[in-house]
Amino acid sequence: MLIQGLQARTCASRCVTSPKRLVLAIAAACTMASTPALAQESSTAAAAFAESRLWASQIKDYANKSLNSEQALSVAAIPLNGPGIEQYVNADELMSPGSIMKLVTTYAALELLGPTHHWNTDFLTDGSMVGDTLQGNLYVRFGGDPKLTLERLWGTLRELRSMGINRIEGDLVLDGSYFRVDGGFPAFEDNGNNPHAPFLVEPSAYLTNLNLLHFQVRADERGTQAWTTPDLGEVSIDNRVTALPEGPCPARSRFDWKPVFHNDHRVTVQVTGELPQGCRTTTYLSLLPHERYSASLIRSVLSEMGVIVSGGDRFETTPDEARLVMRTTSPDLVTMVRDINKWSSNVMARQMLLTIGAEFRKDDEQDDRVAGIRAIYDWLEGLGVNTAGMVIDNGAGLTRHGRITARQGAQILQHAWNSPYSSDLMASMPIIAMDGTMSRRLRNTGMDGQGRIKTGYLEHVRSIAGFTRDDRNTTWAIVGMVNNNPAWNGQAVLDRVLYSLHFRPPVGTSLSQSPADGSGPSIQ
């Protein structure tokens, strides 16, 4: 009894004399000593708080078992609009981010260029129209459009035919001076043994149709037919595919596409394999330099419309006296950002970085990639983000040199959450289990549509970044990166991070003031 009395007096003394800034757990302890029911609630709350502190350690333990490394996983998770405790796992380690770096580039573009930014491609002439002939050169002044498609070119050049012009007595002159590039771009050492793959296309002011050729082969009762879109004069197909009777259609990997480059800038693509009737196979390749591809594409479109260009191709700046004939204007920047992040387009993201550089270059800057990186660093530091150690490199994450910490990435997402353009950025991200690069991930887990997550994938690299919602409707900024050799199971680890954050969010506990009836503090 004496001991119990001393405990009670000590508890009462602490409850009365403790400063307000002391931890509220002392008040909970006092209540536990005097009210058994509340003591049980407080015990439950304390356990929940302890569990919230264990979230990061549990994720770290799981990653350690899955990846055989304590340093392979880096995570930062920050609650944005509800209860939660920030969680960090190796969050200050500089990691290779892969394609989640596109979020930095696209968010910077929204803030620096504005959501309504457009790219113009102008068609001009220094000659005059006489009857059905344009007597003079046709100039194409490119503006760095990330997605100047075949369809848009066709629609614009169709205007020339509608004007009654069916012949151009002059040269086709392409002007790619919008971007400044000093010495090319840092090389990316790819391990895929296909230097012509679409994801390796480099940016260029001359970029049209993503610099891609779509090859198709179809089998029917006549045998096999092969064609390419667009149909360029410099590219031909050596079709060696054998037709078979009807049967299951084979995978694309069963066919071999081998380009053969000739000295006259022409390319022959040999394709081999076996194809049952009614089936087709397809692939995309980038085979020509940007300027050659674009010149050939424009000539091909004009030829299909019955417009002949009598002269040759030149690559020069547009003279001041040239006058505008036609113009095609791109969709707005928001549309471009959506294409970049939903489908992780490397060349469009790199094109976006060059555009930032071109628009914000200083007088002494001769390379728009460098100028764009500098402009983004300046902008981030203006937001209060510590950019120490960050390496943007090319804006797409297609690099072995890019670096960012999970904490830096999460801080950027925090600012994006409060940006006037937050909805535009979020709408561009793949939706969990529904579309884009997240369409096949976390299916049948109850998380469909519960987050918008940009993904990253490189050899030895897996990553996620974006916004996800827990089962209490709190939205979290989440950045996770796995750098490990091998990283083949890194995707499963990062999916576990998202799953755990949704169903077992680290929310902790808090104490509210006693209600008026004097029943004591309550646990929230």
Number of C-alpha atoms within 10 A of each C-alpha: 6 7 8 10 10 11 14 15 12 12 18 16 12 15 18 9 8 13 9 8 6 9 10 14 13 14 19 23 17 19 21 17 15 13 12 11 10 20 17 12 16 22 15 14 19 18 14 16 17 14 18 22 17 14 22 21 15 14 20 24 15 16 25 16 10 15 22 13 15 15 16 23 27 26 29 26 30 21 23 18 12 13 17 20 18 17 22 21 21 20 23 15 18 20 26 28 36 29 29 29 29 31 29 20 25 26 25 23 23 21 14 16 18 15 19 11 15 17 19 16 19 19 23 21 24 18 17 12 16 10 12 14 16 22 17 17 23 24 26 27 24 23 24 27 26 27 20 24 15 16 10 16 19 17 12 17 19 17 14 19 16 10 11 15 19 19 21 21 17 19 16 23 23 23 21 22 18 19 23 21 16 12 8 12 13 10 10 11 11 14 9 8 8 11 15 15 15 20 15 17 23 20 25 28 23 29 28 25 19 24 28 21 21 14 20 17 18 19 23 17 12 8 14 22 15 19 15 17 13 17 17 19 13 17 21 18 18 15 18 15 21 14 21 17 12 14 11 11 14 15 11 12 10 11 17 14 19 14 18 14 14 10 6 7 11 15 18 17 19 16 19 16 17 17 28 21 21 17 18 19 20 16 16 17 21 19 25 20 15 22 21 18 24 21 21 20 24 18 19 19 21 21 14 12 16 13 22 17 20 12 15 11 16 16 17 14 15 21 12 7 10 15 16 14 13 15 17 17 15 20 16 14 22 22 15 23 28 20 18 25 29 21 17 26 23 24 26 27 30 25 25 31 30 30 26 23 25 21 16 18 21 12 6 7 15 17 19 24 30 20 24 28 21 17 20 24 20 13 15 19 12 10 12 11 18 15 16 12 13 18 21 27 22 29 30 31 29 29 22 17 17 22 20 24 26 28 27 21 27 25 23 21 26 20 15 23 21 11 15 11 16 16 12 19 24 22 16 24 29 25 25 24 22 19 16 20 20 21 14 12 18 18 13 9 9 12 22 15 14 20 26 25 28 29 31 26 22 19 16 17 24 28 30 27 28 27 27 25 23 23 13 13 13 17 22 28 25 28 33 33 33 31 23 19 14 12 20 16 15 26 20 16 25 24 16 16 23 28 18 16 22 23 14 15 24 26 21 18 19 14 15 11 10 11 10 7 6 8 10 15 16 16 16 10
